[in-house]
Amino acid sequence: GSLVVNYPFDDDEQGIAIYSKSPDDAVFQKLALAYSKENAKMYQGSPCKDMYPTEYFPHGITNGAQWYNVPG
């Protein structure tokens, strides 16, 4: 699977894969980045070549809904 820090939100109003900013978005980004920096492989954002060869996560972080939408 993918080695990435996923931060809120995981859902958006349209129910599609689009950035969904939480009220504390900047805080969540900083926390995600701090965690990712402690794992060199994660921080590189490289894809899982066997399963998702085109997937790339800058600095090893992503907004959940932008990656894939999880209603609820």
PyMOL Python script that loads the backbone (N, CA, C, O; Angstrom):
from pymol import cmd

cmd.read_pdbstr("""\
ATOM      1  N   GLY A   1       0.807  -1.183   0.000  1.00  0.00           N
ATOM      2  CA  GLY A   1       0.000   0.000   0.000  1.00  0.00           C
ATOM      3  C   GLY A   1       0.855   1.253   0.000  1.00  0.00           C
ATOM      4  O   GLY A   1       2.079   1.187  -0.117  1.00  0.00           O
ATOM      5  N   SER A   2       0.218   2.357   0.128  1.00  0.00           N
ATOM      6  CA  SER A   2       0.880   3.660   0.090  1.00  0.00           C
ATOM      7  C   SER A   2       1.415   4.045   1.459  1.00  0.00           C
ATOM      8  O   SER A   2       0.770   3.806   2.480  1.00  0.00           O
ATOM      9  N   LEU A   3       2.587   4.636   1.469  1.00  0.00           N
ATOM     10  CA  LEU A   3       3.226   5.111   2.695  1.00  0.00           C
ATOM     11  C   LEU A   3       3.064   6.627   2.722  1.00  0.00           C
ATOM     12  O   LEU A   3       3.830   7.351   2.088  1.00  0.00           O
ATOM     13  N   VAL A   4       2.056   7.104   3.465  1.00  0.00           N
ATOM     14  CA  VAL A   4       1.688   8.514   3.420  1.00  0.00           C
ATOM     15  C   VAL A   4       0.955   8.899   4.702  1.00  0.00           C
ATOM     16  O   VAL A   4       0.297   8.065   5.324  1.00  0.00           O
ATOM     17  N   VAL A   5       1.073  10.170   5.093  1.00  0.00           N
ATOM     18  CA  VAL A   5       0.268  10.704   6.194  1.00  0.00           C
ATOM     19  C   VAL A   5      -0.957  11.360   5.565  1.00  0.00           C
ATOM     20  O   VAL A   5      -0.837  12.257   4.731  1.00  0.00           O
ATOM     21  N   ASN A   6      -2.110  10.909   5.970  1.00  0.00           N
ATOM     22  CA  ASN A   6      -3.385  11.390   5.471  1.00  0.00           C
ATOM     23  C   ASN A   6      -4.002  12.302   6.539  1.00  0.00           C
ATOM     24  O   ASN A   6      -4.210  11.868   7.673  1.00  0.00           O
ATOM     25  N   TYR A   7      -4.298  13.563   6.188  1.00  0.00           N
ATOM     26  CA  TYR A   7      -4.884  14.478   7.171  1.00  0.00           C
ATOM     27  C   TYR A   7      -6.287  14.907   6.738  1.00  0.00           C
ATOM     28  O   TYR A   7      -6.607  14.845   5.551  1.00  0.00           O
ATOM     29  N   PRO A   8      -7.138  15.345   7.690  1.00  0.00           N
ATOM     30  CA  PRO A   8      -8.538  15.686   7.417  1.00  0.00           C
ATOM     31  C   PRO A   8      -8.687  16.843   6.410  1.00  0.00           C
ATOM     32  O   PRO A   8      -7.823  17.697   6.218  1.00  0.00           O
ATOM     33  N   PHE A   9      -9.813  16.779   5.824  1.00  0.00           N
ATOM     34  CA  PHE A   9     -10.971  15.909   5.878  1.00  0.00           C
ATOM     35  C   PHE A   9     -10.861  14.798   4.844  1.00  0.00           C
ATOM     36  O   PHE A   9     -10.107  14.908   3.878  1.00  0.00           O
ATOM     37  N   ASP A  10     -11.634  13.706   5.060  1.00  0.00           N
ATOM     38  CA  ASP A  10     -11.676  12.595   4.107  1.00  0.00           C
ATOM     39  C   ASP A  10     -12.909  12.654   3.214  1.00  0.00           C
ATOM     40  O   ASP A  10     -13.051  11.848   2.295  1.00  0.00           O
ATOM     41  N   ASP A  11     -13.787  13.591   3.476  1.00  0.00           N
ATOM     42  CA  ASP A  11     -15.038  13.717   2.731  1.00  0.00           C
ATOM     43  C   ASP A  11     -15.174  15.161   2.251  1.00  0.00           C
ATOM     44  O   ASP A  11     -14.592  16.074   2.836  1.00  0.00           O
ATOM     45  N   ASP A  12     -15.943  15.358   1.189  1.00  0.00           N
ATOM     46  CA  ASP A  12     -16.236  16.708   0.717  1.00  0.00           C
ATOM     47  C   ASP A  12     -17.694  16.775   0.280  1.00  0.00           C
ATOM     48  O   ASP A  12     -18.354  15.745   0.142  1.00  0.00           O
ATOM     49  N   GLU A  13     -18.182  17.958   0.067  1.00  0.00           N
ATOM     50  CA  GLU A  13     -19.599  18.152  -0.246  1.00  0.00           C
ATOM     51  C   GLU A  13     -20.028  17.497  -1.556  1.00  0.00           C
ATOM     52  O   GLU A  13     -21.175  17.070  -1.688  1.00  0.00           O
ATOM     53  N   GLN A  14     -19.116  17.414  -2.522  1.00  0.00           N
ATOM     54  CA  GLN A  14     -19.475  16.858  -3.824  1.00  0.00           C
ATOM     55  C   GLN A  14     -19.324  15.341  -3.902  1.00  0.00           C
ATOM     56  O   GLN A  14     -19.819  14.722  -4.844  1.00  0.00           O
ATOM     57  N   GLY A  15     -18.652  14.736  -2.929  1.00  0.00           N
ATOM     58  CA  GLY A  15     -18.458  13.292  -2.943  1.00  0.00           C
ATOM     59  C   GLY A  15     -17.468  12.817  -3.989  1.00  0.00           C
ATOM     60  O   GLY A  15     -17.546  11.681  -4.457  1.00  0.00           O
ATOM     61  N   ILE A  16     -16.530  13.694  -4.359  1.00  0.00           N
ATOM     62  CA  ILE A  16     -15.498  13.331  -5.333  1.00  0.00           C
ATOM     63  C   ILE A  16     -14.124  13.576  -4.718  1.00  0.00           C
ATOM     64  O   ILE A  16     -14.016  14.186  -3.654  1.00  0.00           O
ATOM     65  N   ALA A  17     -13.098  13.109  -5.374  1.00  0.00           N
ATOM     66  CA  ALA A  17     -11.734  13.302  -4.879  1.00  0.00           C
ATOM     67  C   ALA A  17     -11.295  14.742  -5.158  1.00  0.00           C
ATOM     68  O   ALA A  17     -10.809  15.059  -6.244  1.00  0.00           O
ATOM     69  N   ILE A  18     -11.475  15.604  -4.157  1.00  0.00           N
ATOM     70  CA  ILE A  18     -11.107  17.017  -4.263  1.00  0.00           C
ATOM     71  C   ILE A  18     -10.658  17.493  -2.877  1.00  0.00           C
ATOM     72  O   ILE A  18     -11.148  17.001  -1.861  1.00  0.00           O
ATOM     73  N   TYR A  19      -9.734  18.441  -2.840  1.00  0.00           N
ATOM     74  CA  TYR A  19      -9.216  18.943  -1.568  1.00  0.00           C
ATOM     75  C   TYR A  19     -10.362  19.420  -0.683  1.00  0.00           C
ATOM     76  O   TYR A  19     -11.209  20.201  -1.114  1.00  0.00           O
ATOM     77  N   SER A  20     -10.378  18.944   0.551  1.00  0.00           N
ATOM     78  CA  SER A  20     -11.419  19.319   1.504  1.00  0.00           C
ATOM     79  C   SER A  20     -10.752  19.890   2.753  1.00  0.00           C
ATOM     80  O   SER A  20     -10.289  19.151   3.622  1.00  0.00           O
ATOM     81  N   LYS A  21     -10.715  21.198   2.822  1.00  0.00           N
ATOM     82  CA  LYS A  21     -10.007  21.910   3.887  1.00  0.00           C
ATOM     83  C   LYS A  21     -10.799  21.903   5.190  1.00  0.00           C
ATOM     84  O   LYS A  21     -11.980  22.250   5.214  1.00  0.00           O
ATOM     85  N   SER A  22     -10.139  21.506   6.265  1.00  0.00           N
ATOM     86  CA  SER A  22     -10.763  21.562   7.586  1.00  0.00           C
ATOM     87  C   SER A  22     -10.486  22.933   8.204  1.00  0.00           C
ATOM     88  O   SER A  22      -9.600  23.645   7.731  1.00  0.00           O
ATOM     89  N   PRO A  23     -11.216  23.315   9.240  1.00  0.00           N
ATOM     90  CA  PRO A  23     -10.948  24.600   9.896  1.00  0.00           C
ATOM     91  C   PRO A  23      -9.514  24.704  10.432  1.00  0.00           C
ATOM     92  O   PRO A  23      -8.966  25.803  10.520  1.00  0.00           O
ATOM     93  N   ASP A  24      -8.916  23.584  10.784  1.00  0.00           N
ATOM     94  CA  ASP A  24      -7.544  23.556  11.305  1.00  0.00           C
ATOM     95  C   ASP A  24      -6.561  23.006  10.279  1.00  0.00           C
ATOM     96  O   ASP A  24      -5.588  22.347  10.645  1.00  0.00           O
ATOM     97  N   ASP A  25      -6.804  23.268   9.011  1.00  0.00           N
ATOM     98  CA  ASP A  25      -6.008  22.704   7.923  1.00  0.00           C
ATOM     99  C   ASP A  25      -4.504  22.944   8.091  1.00  0.00           C
ATOM    100  O   ASP A  25      -3.709  22.019   7.923  1.00  0.00           O
ATOM    101  N   ALA A  26      -4.117  24.161   8.417  1.00  0.00           N
ATOM    102  CA  ALA A  26      -2.690  24.484   8.558  1.00  0.00           C
ATOM    103  C   ALA A  26      -2.044  23.674   9.682  1.00  0.00           C
ATOM    104  O   ALA A  26      -0.903  23.230   9.552  1.00  0.00           O
ATOM    105  N   VAL A  27      -2.764  23.486  10.771  1.00  0.00           N
ATOM    106  CA  VAL A  27      -2.253  22.694  11.899  1.00  0.00           C
ATOM    107  C   VAL A  27      -2.086  21.243  11.478  1.00  0.00           C
ATOM    108  O   VAL A  27      -1.053  20.631  11.752  1.00  0.00           O
ATOM    109  N   PHE A  28      -3.097  20.686  10.811  1.00  0.00           N
ATOM    110  CA  PHE A  28      -3.017  19.294  10.360  1.00  0.00           C
ATOM    111  C   PHE A  28      -1.874  19.093   9.368  1.00  0.00           C
ATOM    112  O   PHE A  28      -1.192  18.069   9.406  1.00  0.00           O
ATOM    113  N   GLN A  29      -1.661  20.062   8.483  1.00  0.00           N
ATOM    114  CA  GLN A  29      -0.551  19.958   7.537  1.00  0.00           C
ATOM    115  C   GLN A  29       0.790  19.946   8.272  1.00  0.00           C
ATOM    116  O   GLN A  29       1.671  19.151   7.943  1.00  0.00           O
ATOM    117  N   LYS A  30       0.944  20.816   9.257  1.00  0.00           N
ATOM    118  CA  LYS A  30       2.195  20.866  10.026  1.00  0.00           C
ATOM    119  C   LYS A  30       2.438  19.571  10.788  1.00  0.00           C
ATOM    120  O   LYS A  30       3.563  19.071  10.822  1.00  0.00           O
ATOM    121  N   LEU A  31       1.392  19.025  11.399  1.00  0.00           N
ATOM    122  CA  LEU A  31       1.519  17.753  12.116  1.00  0.00           C
ATOM    123  C   LEU A  31       1.882  16.622  11.161  1.00  0.00           C
ATOM    124  O   LEU A  31       2.759  15.810  11.455  1.00  0.00           O
ATOM    125  N   ALA A  32       1.205  16.572  10.020  1.00  0.00           N
ATOM    126  CA  ALA A  32       1.478  15.530   9.030  1.00  0.00           C
ATOM    127  C   ALA A  32       2.913  15.628   8.526  1.00  0.00           C
ATOM    128  O   ALA A  32       3.603  14.616   8.397  1.00  0.00           O
ATOM    129  N   LEU A  33       3.353  16.834   8.244  1.00  0.00           N
ATOM    130  CA  LEU A  33       4.710  17.036   7.750  1.00  0.00           C
ATOM    131  C   LEU A  33       5.752  16.682   8.806  1.00  0.00           C
ATOM    132  O   LEU A  33       6.772  16.072   8.485  1.00  0.00           O
ATOM    133  N   ALA A  34       5.512  17.053  10.047  1.00  0.00           N
ATOM    134  CA  ALA A  34       6.443  16.714  11.136  1.00  0.00           C
ATOM    135  C   ALA A  34       6.581  15.201  11.261  1.00  0.00           C
ATOM    136  O   ALA A  34       7.684  14.690  11.457  1.00  0.00           O
ATOM    137  N   TYR A  35       5.473  14.487  11.150  1.00  0.00           N
ATOM    138  CA  TYR A  35       5.503  13.024  11.230  1.00  0.00           C
ATOM    139  C   TYR A  35       6.243  12.439  10.030  1.00  0.00           C
ATOM    140  O   TYR A  35       7.096  11.566  10.190  1.00  0.00           O
ATOM    141  N   SER A  36       5.922  12.910   8.851  1.00  0.00           N
ATOM    142  CA  SER A  36       6.530  12.399   7.625  1.00  0.00           C
ATOM    143  C   SER A  36       8.045  12.615   7.598  1.00  0.00           C
ATOM    144  O   SER A  36       8.788  11.751   7.134  1.00  0.00           O
ATOM    145  N   LYS A  37       8.494  13.753   8.090  1.00  0.00           N
ATOM    146  CA  LYS A  37       9.931  14.055   8.091  1.00  0.00           C
ATOM    147  C   LYS A  37      10.735  13.059   8.918  1.00  0.00           C
ATOM    148  O   LYS A  37      11.937  12.906   8.702  1.00  0.00           O
ATOM    149  N   GLU A  38      10.091  12.385   9.855  1.00  0.00           N
ATOM    150  CA  GLU A  38      10.776  11.392  10.691  1.00  0.00           C
ATOM    151  C   GLU A  38      10.920  10.043   9.988  1.00  0.00           C
ATOM    152  O   GLU A  38      11.571   9.140  10.514  1.00  0.00           O
ATOM    153  N   ASN A  39      10.325   9.897   8.816  1.00  0.00           N
ATOM    154  CA  ASN A  39      10.404   8.667   8.039  1.00  0.00           C
ATOM    155  C   ASN A  39      10.881   9.036   6.637  1.00  0.00           C
ATOM    156  O   ASN A  39      10.089   9.476   5.804  1.00  0.00           O
ATOM    157  N   ALA A  40      12.168   8.859   6.379  1.00  0.00           N
ATOM    158  CA  ALA A  40      12.764   9.304   5.117  1.00  0.00           C
ATOM    159  C   ALA A  40      12.047   8.746   3.892  1.00  0.00           C
ATOM    160  O   ALA A  40      11.832   9.468   2.918  1.00  0.00           O
ATOM    161  N   LYS A  41      11.681   7.485   3.932  1.00  0.00           N
ATOM    162  CA  LYS A  41      11.006   6.877   2.784  1.00  0.00           C
ATOM    163  C   LYS A  41       9.633   7.518   2.562  1.00  0.00           C
ATOM    164  O   LYS A  41       9.251   7.790   1.424  1.00  0.00           O
ATOM    165  N   MET A  42       8.905   7.755   3.633  1.00  0.00           N
ATOM    166  CA  MET A  42       7.597   8.396   3.532  1.00  0.00           C
ATOM    167  C   MET A  42       7.747   9.817   2.986  1.00  0.00           C
ATOM    168  O   MET A  42       7.002  10.221   2.094  1.00  0.00           O
ATOM    169  N   TYR A  43       8.695  10.564   3.513  1.00  0.00           N
ATOM    170  CA  TYR A  43       8.894  11.964   3.136  1.00  0.00           C
ATOM    171  C   TYR A  43       9.184  12.122   1.640  1.00  0.00           C
ATOM    172  O   TYR A  43       8.845  13.145   1.045  1.00  0.00           O
ATOM    173  N   GLN A  44       9.810  11.112   1.036  1.00  0.00           N
ATOM    174  CA  GLN A  44      10.111  11.162  -0.402  1.00  0.00           C
ATOM    175  C   GLN A  44       8.847  11.159  -1.255  1.00  0.00           C
ATOM    176  O   GLN A  44       8.858  11.639  -2.388  1.00  0.00           O
ATOM    177  N   GLY A  45       7.766  10.621  -0.714  1.00  0.00           N
ATOM    178  CA  GLY A  45       6.496  10.611  -1.436  1.00  0.00           C
ATOM    179  C   GLY A  45       6.429   9.626  -2.583  1.00  0.00           C
ATOM    180  O   GLY A  45       5.529   9.706  -3.419  1.00  0.00           O
ATOM    181  N   SER A  46       7.373   8.695  -2.632  1.00  0.00           N
ATOM    182  CA  SER A  46       7.432   7.727  -3.731  1.00  0.00           C
ATOM    183  C   SER A  46       6.224   6.794  -3.727  1.00  0.00           C
ATOM    184  O   SER A  46       5.685   6.473  -2.668  1.00  0.00           O
ATOM    185  N   PRO A  47       5.803   6.361  -4.911  1.00  0.00           N
ATOM    186  CA  PRO A  47       4.644   5.472  -4.990  1.00  0.00           C
ATOM    187  C   PRO A  47       4.977   4.038  -4.604  1.00  0.00           C
ATOM    188  O   PRO A  47       6.143   3.647  -4.560  1.00  0.00           O
ATOM    189  N   CYS A  48       3.949   3.274  -4.329  1.00  0.00           N
ATOM    190  CA  CYS A  48       4.059   1.825  -4.181  1.00  0.00           C
ATOM    191  C   CYS A  48       4.044   1.303  -5.615  1.00  0.00           C
ATOM    192  O   CYS A  48       2.977   1.149  -6.208  1.00  0.00           O
ATOM    193  N   LYS A  49       5.214   1.034  -6.171  1.00  0.00           N
ATOM    194  CA  LYS A  49       5.345   0.744  -7.605  1.00  0.00           C
ATOM    195  C   LYS A  49       4.540  -0.456  -8.073  1.00  0.00           C
ATOM    196  O   LYS A  49       4.078  -0.478  -9.214  1.00  0.00           O
ATOM    197  N   ASP A  50       4.363  -1.450  -7.220  1.00  0.00           N
ATOM    198  CA  ASP A  50       3.614  -2.640  -7.622  1.00  0.00           C
ATOM    199  C   ASP A  50       2.111  -2.393  -7.717  1.00  0.00           C
ATOM    200  O   ASP A  50       1.425  -3.011  -8.532  1.00  0.00           O
ATOM    201  N   MET A  51       1.606  -1.495  -6.890  1.00  0.00           N
ATOM    202  CA  MET A  51       0.155  -1.287  -6.838  1.00  0.00           C
ATOM    203  C   MET A  51      -0.306   0.050  -7.426  1.00  0.00           C
ATOM    204  O   MET A  51      -1.319   0.103  -8.124  1.00  0.00           O
ATOM    205  N   TYR A  52       0.432   1.125  -7.148  1.00  0.00           N
ATOM    206  CA  TYR A  52       0.019   2.471  -7.566  1.00  0.00           C
ATOM    207  C   TYR A  52       1.220   3.220  -8.149  1.00  0.00           C
ATOM    208  O   TYR A  52       1.704   4.172  -7.537  1.00  0.00           O
ATOM    209  N   PRO A  53       1.703   2.809  -9.313  1.00  0.00           N
ATOM    210  CA  PRO A  53       2.951   3.367  -9.849  1.00  0.00           C
ATOM    211  C   PRO A  53       2.932   4.861 -10.165  1.00  0.00           C
ATOM    212  O   PRO A  53       3.992   5.482 -10.232  1.00  0.00           O
ATOM    213  N   THR A  54       1.761   5.445 -10.359  1.00  0.00           N
ATOM    214  CA  THR A  54       1.705   6.873 -10.709  1.00  0.00           C
ATOM    215  C   THR A  54       1.385   7.772  -9.517  1.00  0.00           C
ATOM    216  O   THR A  54       1.383   8.997  -9.641  1.00  0.00           O
ATOM    217  N   GLU A  55       1.118   7.168  -8.375  1.00  0.00           N
ATOM    218  CA  GLU A  55       0.759   7.944  -7.188  1.00  0.00           C
ATOM    219  C   GLU A  55       2.002   8.609  -6.589  1.00  0.00           C
ATOM    220  O   GLU A  55       3.029   7.958  -6.399  1.00  0.00           O
ATOM    221  N   TYR A  56       1.904   9.887  -6.298  1.00  0.00           N
ATOM    222  CA  TYR A  56       3.009  10.620  -5.676  1.00  0.00           C
ATOM    223  C   TYR A  56       2.426  11.575  -4.645  1.00  0.00           C
ATOM    224  O   TYR A  56       1.437  12.258  -4.911  1.00  0.00           O
ATOM    225  N   PHE A  57       3.039  11.621  -3.472  1.00  0.00           N
ATOM    226  CA  PHE A  57       2.583  12.490  -2.393  1.00  0.00           C
ATOM    227  C   PHE A  57       3.716  13.441  -2.016  1.00  0.00           C
ATOM    228  O   PHE A  57       4.676  13.019  -1.371  1.00  0.00           O
ATOM    229  N   PRO A  58       3.629  14.719  -2.403  1.00  0.00           N
ATOM    230  CA  PRO A  58       4.684  15.670  -2.057  1.00  0.00           C
ATOM    231  C   PRO A  58       4.953  15.683  -0.549  1.00  0.00           C
ATOM    232  O   PRO A  58       4.047  15.907   0.254  1.00  0.00           O
ATOM    233  N   HIS A  59       6.188  15.442  -0.189  1.00  0.00           N
ATOM    234  CA  HIS A  59       6.641  15.396   1.204  1.00  0.00           C
ATOM    235  C   HIS A  59       5.935  14.318   2.026  1.00  0.00           C
ATOM    236  O   HIS A  59       5.955  14.358   3.257  1.00  0.00           O
ATOM    237  N   GLY A  60       5.310  13.353   1.344  1.00  0.00           N
ATOM    238  CA  GLY A  60       4.706  12.226   2.036  1.00  0.00           C
ATOM    239  C   GLY A  60       3.413  12.522   2.762  1.00  0.00           C
ATOM    240  O   GLY A  60       3.031  11.786   3.672  1.00  0.00           O
ATOM    241  N   ILE A  61       2.725  13.604   2.370  1.00  0.00           N
ATOM    242  CA  ILE A  61       1.452  13.941   3.024  1.00  0.00           C
ATOM    243  C   ILE A  61       0.366  14.180   1.977  1.00  0.00           C
ATOM    244  O   ILE A  61       0.657  14.502   0.825  1.00  0.00           O
ATOM    245  N   THR A  62      -0.886  14.016   2.396  1.00  0.00           N
ATOM    246  CA  THR A  62      -2.008  14.305   1.499  1.00  0.00           C
ATOM    247  C   THR A  62      -3.274  14.619   2.290  1.00  0.00           C
ATOM    248  O   THR A  62      -3.473  14.123   3.399  1.00  0.00           O
ATOM    249  N   ASN A  63      -4.100  15.432   1.711  1.00  0.00           N
ATOM    250  CA  ASN A  63      -5.442  15.660   2.237  1.00  0.00           C
ATOM    251  C   ASN A  63      -6.268  14.427   1.884  1.00  0.00           C
ATOM    252  O   ASN A  63      -6.264  13.979   0.737  1.00  0.00           O
ATOM    253  N   GLY A  64      -6.968  13.887   2.862  1.00  0.00           N
ATOM    254  CA  GLY A  64      -7.702  12.647   2.656  1.00  0.00           C
ATOM    255  C   GLY A  64      -8.661  12.674   1.485  1.00  0.00           C
ATOM    256  O   GLY A  64      -8.643  11.770   0.650  1.00  0.00           O
ATOM    257  N   ALA A  65      -9.496  13.694   1.410  1.00  0.00           N
ATOM    258  CA  ALA A  65     -10.493  13.763   0.341  1.00  0.00           C
ATOM    259  C   ALA A  65      -9.857  13.977  -1.023  1.00  0.00           C
ATOM    260  O   ALA A  65     -10.413  13.550  -2.035  1.00  0.00           O
ATOM    261  N   GLN A  66      -8.711  14.625  -1.067  1.00  0.00           N
ATOM    262  CA  GLN A  66      -8.032  14.823  -2.348  1.00  0.00           C
ATOM    263  C   GLN A  66      -7.483  13.495  -2.868  1.00  0.00           C
ATOM    264  O   GLN A  66      -7.444  13.258  -4.075  1.00  0.00           O
ATOM    265  N   TRP A  67      -7.063  12.640  -1.950  1.00  0.00           N
ATOM    266  CA  TRP A  67      -6.540  11.330  -2.329  1.00  0.00           C
ATOM    267  C   TRP A  67      -7.684  10.438  -2.792  1.00  0.00           C
ATOM    268  O   TRP A  67      -7.686   9.967  -3.930  1.00  0.00           O
ATOM    269  N   TYR A  68      -8.648  10.207  -1.922  1.00  0.00           N
ATOM    270  CA  TYR A  68      -9.885   9.509  -2.281  1.00  0.00           C
ATOM    271  C   TYR A  68     -10.949   9.845  -1.239  1.00  0.00           C
ATOM    272  O   TYR A  68     -10.655   9.975  -0.051  1.00  0.00           O
ATOM    273  N   ASN A  69     -12.166   9.980  -1.700  1.00  0.00           N
ATOM    274  CA  ASN A  69     -13.271  10.410  -0.846  1.00  0.00           C
ATOM    275  C   ASN A  69     -13.810   9.260  -0.006  1.00  0.00           C
ATOM    276  O   ASN A  69     -14.058   8.170  -0.522  1.00  0.00           O
ATOM    277  N   VAL A  70     -13.991   9.504   1.289  1.00  0.00           N
ATOM    278  CA  VAL A  70     -14.586   8.534   2.206  1.00  0.00           C
ATOM    279  C   VAL A  70     -15.789   9.212   2.866  1.00  0.00           C
ATOM    280  O   VAL A  70     -15.620   9.964   3.826  1.00  0.00           O
ATOM    281  N   PRO A  71     -16.987   8.958   2.369  1.00  0.00           N
ATOM    282  CA  PRO A  71     -18.175   9.593   2.938  1.00  0.00           C
ATOM    283  C   PRO A  71     -18.388   9.238   4.406  1.00  0.00           C
ATOM    284  O   PRO A  71     -18.106   8.125   4.849  1.00  0.00           O
ATOM    285  N   GLY A  72     -18.892  10.217   5.138  1.00  0.00           N
ATOM    286  CA  GLY A  72     -19.241   9.930   6.528  1.00  0.00           C
ATOM    287  C   GLY A  72     -18.813  10.902   7.473  1.00  0.00           C
ATOM    288  O   GLY A  72     -19.059  10.750   8.669  1.00  0.00           O
TER     289      GLY A  72
END
""", "prot")
cmd.dss("prot")
cmd.show_as("cartoon", "prot")
cmd.util.cbc("prot")
cmd.orient("prot")
